[in-house]
Amino acid sequence: MVQTSKNIAIIGSGLVGSLLAIYLKRKGHDITVFDRRPDIRTIEFSGRSINLAMSNRGWRSLRKVGLEESIKEIAIPLDKRAMHVNDKPVYFQKYGKEGEAIWSISRGVLNRKMIDLAEEAGAIFRFNEKVWDIDLPNAKIFTGESEKSEWKEYQYDLIFGCDGAFSRVRHKMQRRSRFDYSQSFIDVGYKELTISPNEDGTHKLDKNSFHIWPRGKFMLIAMPNIDGSFTCTLFLPFEGDVSFENITTKEEAKTFFEDYFPNVRKEIENLTEDFFKNPTSAMVTMKCYPWAYWNKVALVGDSAHAIVPFYGQGMNAGFEDIYELDELMDMYKDDWEVIFDKYQKERKPNADAIAELSYRNFVEMSSKTADPKFLLQKKIEKRFAKKYPDKWIPVYSRVTFSERPYAEALAIGDMQEKIMQEVMSMPEIEANWDSQTVENKILTLLEGH
C-alpha cells in the first residue's frame, strides 16, 4: 500500500466528489461522502444542467482508474460545431484533427453512474445530511437537519470539500485570516431546454455536432443525449431589450423563438413549455487561495475554482485536480503537508488560466462565430496548423485535446493572437489568405517570439 489508510470525509456527491471517492478507495482509505441533497438516483434531475463535454483531461482521469470505456458507453463523440446563422444554411467547423472529438454526456446520467461506481468501490454515501460546520484544525464535521436542530459530530483524519461553487467547506475557510476570495457573476443567465427525439428515437439534428445558434449578446446551444434527445441551453442577459426579464408570457416566448431561432420552429411548443418550467440560473467565476489548511482539509473542483461553462472544462478541470492529487500521493506517500502544498501551488495558476479562457470563449461563441473576419482568421490558422503542426497548435486544441497545463495554453494563445492580428491587418487579406506571403509572414512572426 502506498499510503497509510486514513478515515476520510468527502463533502459533496457530485462528479468530482464521486470520482475522488473512487481514487481514494483505490489507495486503501475509508471514505464517507456527505451530501445535503437526496440521492439523485432516486429523483428526477433538476432541469438546471448544461450537458457535459468530456475531453482529454477528463478521459485521462477516468482511464487511470479503469473507467474510460464504461463511461464512453453513455457518451456521444462530437467532432465539429454546427453553426446555425440566420438566413444561411447550417455550416460545420471541425474541432481538431481527424479523430479528435469532445464527448457529450448528460450530467444526471453521468452523476448517477459515478455514484454507483463509487459505492461499488466501497465508499459510503450519506444523503440528506447537511454539513453545517467544520472544525478545520481537527478535521471534525457537524451535520444536522437545520441550523437550529441538534447536530451530529464526526471525526475524520482528512476532509475534502467537493461541494461546488457555494461550498460550505470553503465558506468556513473564508473566515480565516489572509484567505483570498473573489466571485464575479456575468450578466447573462442560462436556462435548460430540450429537443425531443424523432418518433423512431433518432436525433432531429446531426448527432455528432455541437450545435450553436450565435445571436450576438445571446445564444442557444444543443448537445445530444444517447436517448435521441438534445439538451439545449439558452444563454440570455438577465436584463435589457432581449432578456429573461422581458419574456414573461408564453406568447412572448413563442415570438422570441420564432424571431431568433426559426430553424427550431417545430420544437417551439416544447421549448416554450421548458422556458417556464425550468429555473433561470446564474453563472459565476470564483477564485480563492489557499485551497488547504492544517494538512487536514482541502478543496477540489468548483469549490476551489468555479468557472463559467463556455469552454466545457469545469468537470475536466475538477477531474484533473484529482489526477494531479493522485500523482502527488504516489510521490509523497504519507506526507500530506507536502501533498496539499504542492497540489494547491501547481493547480492554482492553471485554474486561473482556464477561468480566463472560459470567459473569453463566451464572447467568441456568442458573437464572433458569426463574424466573417473572425472565421477567416480561424481558416488561416487552421491551414497553417495543418501544414506546420509542430509550429502551431490552436489554443482550443491545447485546452481540449491535450493534457498540457492550462496556463501554458493561455500564454501561447495570447502570443498566437498577437501574430494573427498582424496577419489580419495585411492588405487584401481576404483575397490572399491562402498565399505563400501570408504563410511566410506567420513564420517570420513566430521566429520573433
ChimeraX attribute file (.defattr): number of C-alpha atoms within 10 A of each C-alpha:
attribute: neighborCount
match mode: 1-to-1
recipient: residues
	/A:1	8
	/A:2	12
	/A:3	14
	/A:4	10
	/A:5	15
	/A:6	16
	/A:7	14
	/A:8	23
	/A:9	28
	/A:10	27
	/A:11	28
	/A:12	27
	/A:13	29
	/A:14	22
	/A:15	21
	/A:16	28
	/A:17	30
	/A:18	26
	/A:19	25
	/A:20	27
	/A:21	32
	/A:22	24
	/A:23	21
	/A:24	21
	/A:25	19
	/A:26	14
	/A:27	18
	/A:28	15
	/A:29	19
	/A:30	18
	/A:31	26
	/A:32	18
	/A:33	27
	/A:34	23
	/A:35	21
	/A:36	19
	/A:37	13
	/A:38	12
	/A:39	15
	/A:40	17
	/A:41	14
	/A:42	8
	/A:43	8
	/A:44	8
	/A:45	12
	/A:46	11
	/A:47	17
	/A:48	16
	/A:49	19
	/A:50	23
	/A:51	24
	/A:52	22
	/A:53	27
	/A:54	24
	/A:55	23
	/A:56	19
	/A:57	24
	/A:58	22
	/A:59	19
	/A:60	18
	/A:61	23
	/A:62	21
	/A:63	14
	/A:64	12
	/A:65	13
	/A:66	11
	/A:67	16
	/A:68	15
	/A:69	11
	/A:70	12
	/A:71	18
	/A:72	15
	/A:73	10
	/A:74	17
	/A:75	21
	/A:76	22
	/A:77	21
	/A:78	24
	/A:79	21
	/A:80	19
	/A:81	17
	/A:82	22
	/A:83	22
	/A:84	22
	/A:85	18
	/A:86	16
	/A:87	8
	/A:88	8
	/A:89	9
	/A:90	15
	/A:91	11
	/A:92	15
	/A:93	15
	/A:94	15
	/A:95	20
	/A:96	19
	/A:97	13
	/A:98	8
	/A:99	9
	/A:100	18
	/A:101	23
	/A:102	24
	/A:103	24
	/A:104	29
	/A:105	26
	/A:106	21
	/A:107	19
	/A:108	21
	/A:109	17
	/A:110	17
	/A:111	21
	/A:112	18
	/A:113	18
	/A:114	23
	/A:115	26
	/A:116	15
	/A:117	17
	/A:118	24
	/A:119	18
	/A:120	11
	/A:121	16
	/A:122	17
	/A:123	23
	/A:124	17
	/A:125	23
	/A:126	18
	/A:127	16
	/A:128	15
	/A:129	19
	/A:130	22
	/A:131	23
	/A:132	18
	/A:133	18
	/A:134	22
	/A:135	14
	/A:136	20
	/A:137	11
	/A:138	15
	/A:139	21
	/A:140	19
	/A:141	22
	/A:142	17
	/A:143	21
	/A:144	18
	/A:145	15
	/A:146	12
	/A:147	12
	/A:148	7
	/A:149	9
	/A:150	11
	/A:151	17
	/A:152	13
	/A:153	13
	/A:154	12
	/A:155	15
	/A:156	17
	/A:157	15
	/A:158	21
	/A:159	28
	/A:160	23
	/A:161	25
	/A:162	31
	/A:163	26
	/A:164	23
	/A:165	20
	/A:166	14
	/A:167	18
	/A:168	21
	/A:169	27
	/A:170	27
	/A:171	14
	/A:172	14
	/A:173	26
	/A:174	16
	/A:175	9
	/A:176	10
	/A:177	7
	/A:178	10
	/A:179	13
	/A:180	13
	/A:181	15
	/A:182	9
	/A:183	13
	/A:184	11
	/A:185	13
	/A:186	13
	/A:187	12
	/A:188	19
	/A:189	21
	/A:190	23
	/A:191	24
	/A:192	26
	/A:193	27
	/A:194	21
	/A:195	23
	/A:196	19
	/A:197	18
	/A:198	12
	/A:199	9
	/A:200	7
	/A:201	12
	/A:202	15
	/A:203	20
	/A:204	17
	/A:205	20
	/A:206	13
	/A:207	21
	/A:208	20
	/A:209	26
	/A:210	25
	/A:211	24
	/A:212	22
	/A:213	25
	/A:214	24
	/A:215	20
	/A:216	15
	/A:217	16
	/A:218	21
	/A:219	21
	/A:220	23
	/A:221	24
	/A:222	26
	/A:223	29
	/A:224	31
	/A:225	21
	/A:226	19
	/A:227	12
	/A:228	18
	/A:229	21
	/A:230	25
	/A:231	21
	/A:232	22
	/A:233	22
	/A:234	20
	/A:235	24
	/A:236	22
	/A:237	20
	/A:238	19
	/A:239	13
	/A:240	10
	/A:241	10
	/A:242	14
	/A:243	17
	/A:244	20
	/A:245	12
	/A:246	14
	/A:247	17
	/A:248	11
	/A:249	12
	/A:250	14
	/A:251	10
	/A:252	13
	/A:253	21
	/A:254	18
	/A:255	15
	/A:256	17
	/A:257	18
	/A:258	15
	/A:259	11
	/A:260	17
	/A:261	19
	/A:262	15
	/A:263	16
	/A:264	14
	/A:265	15
	/A:266	11
	/A:267	15
	/A:268	20
	/A:269	14
	/A:270	14
	/A:271	22
	/A:272	21
	/A:273	15
	/A:274	17
	/A:275	23
	/A:276	16
	/A:277	13
	/A:278	15
	/A:279	14
	/A:280	18
	/A:281	14
	/A:282	15
	/A:283	17
	/A:284	19
	/A:285	21
	/A:286	21
	/A:287	22
	/A:288	20
	/A:289	19
	/A:290	21
	/A:291	24
	/A:292	23
	/A:293	17
	/A:294	14
	/A:295	19
	/A:296	20
	/A:297	27
	/A:298	26
	/A:299	29
	/A:300	27
	/A:301	26
	/A:302	24
	/A:303	26
	/A:304	32
	/A:305	28
	/A:306	26
	/A:307	31
	/A:308	24
	/A:309	21
	/A:310	18
	/A:311	21
	/A:312	22
	/A:313	25
	/A:314	25
	/A:315	23
	/A:316	23
	/A:317	25
	/A:318	27
	/A:319	25
	/A:320	25
	/A:321	25
	/A:322	22
	/A:323	22
	/A:324	17
	/A:325	22
	/A:326	20
	/A:327	13
	/A:328	18
	/A:329	21
	/A:330	14
	/A:331	13
	/A:332	15
	/A:333	15
	/A:334	15
	/A:335	13
	/A:336	16
	/A:337	15
	/A:338	15
	/A:339	21
	/A:340	24
	/A:341	16
	/A:342	14
	/A:343	23
	/A:344	21
	/A:345	13
	/A:346	15
	/A:347	22
	/A:348	19
	/A:349	15
	/A:350	20
	/A:351	25
	/A:352	20
	/A:353	18
	/A:354	25
	/A:355	24
	/A:356	16
	/A:357	23
	/A:358	20
	/A:359	17
	/A:360	14
	/A:361	18
	/A:362	19
	/A:363	15
	/A:364	17
	/A:365	23
	/A:366	21
	/A:367	18
	/A:368	17
	/A:369	20
	/A:370	19
	/A:371	11
	/A:372	11
	/A:373	14
	/A:374	15
	/A:375	14
	/A:376	15
	/A:377	18
	/A:378	16
	/A:379	15
	/A:380	21
	/A:381	20
	/A:382	19
	/A:383	14
	/A:384	20
	/A:385	16
	/A:386	14
	/A:387	12
	/A:388	13
	/A:389	12
	/A:390	8
	/A:391	11
	/A:392	19
	/A:393	20
	/A:394	19
	/A:395	20
	/A:396	17
	/A:397	14
	/A:398	18
	/A:399	25
	/A:400	26
	/A:401	18
	/A:402	14
	/A:403	14
	/A:404	13
	/A:405	17
	/A:406	23
	/A:407	20
	/A:408	16
	/A:409	24
	/A:410	21
	/A:411	12
	/A:412	15
	/A:413	20
	/A:414	13
	/A:415	14
	/A:416	20
	/A:417	15
	/A:418	11
	/A:419	19
	/A:420	19
	/A:421	11
	/A:422	12
	/A:423	19
	/A:424	18
	/A:425	9
	/A:426	15
	/A:427	9
	/A:428	9
	/A:429	17
	/A:430	13
	/A:431	8
	/A:432	12
	/A:433	19
	/A:434	14
	/A:435	11
	/A:436	10
	/A:437	12
	/A:438	18
	/A:439	18
	/A:440	11
	/A:441	15
	/A:442	21
	/A:443	16
	/A:444	12
	/A:445	16
	/A:446	14
	/A:447	7
	/A:448	8
	/A:449	8
